Amino acid sequence: MLPECQLFGTLGCHLCEVAEAVLMPFVDHGLLVELVDVAESEPLFECYGLIIPVLRRCDNGGELHWPFDAEQVVAFLGQ
């Protein structure tokens, strides 16, 4: 079973849109990804504002920082 994840990003972020596109095939196969807008939370913005997009596993807190491709996502989800 695939772990639930969060994708930290913000509206108007081109790299975040590219990251979403990388993740779409995984979502189509059952991956749950919550999109989290870091601009809506000062603590999240301070933590992630300069490094978005970041994919975070909800089960173990592991993070995959951009840039990442489908192969890296597979390895990250299999951890």
C-alpha positions, 0 to 999 in steps of 0.5 A, a space after each residue: 500500500 502506498 503511503 499518504 503524502 503531502 506536497 508542499 508548494 504554493 499557487 503560481 509556482 512553476 516547479 510545484 506544477 511540474 512536481 504535481 505532473 510527476 506525481 499524477 501517474 502515482 495518484 492515478 494508481 492510488 497515491 494520496 497526496 494532499 497539496 499544502 500551500 506554504 503561503 497559508 502558514 507562517 511556520 510552513 513558509 519559514 520552513 519550506 518557502 525557499 525549497 518548494 516543492 517538497 514531497 513529505 511522507 505522512 507515515 514517517 516524515 521523510 522528505 523528497 526535495 525538488 528536483 525529483 523524477 518518477 524513479 526517485 519518487 518510486 524509491 522514496 515511496 518504497 522506503 
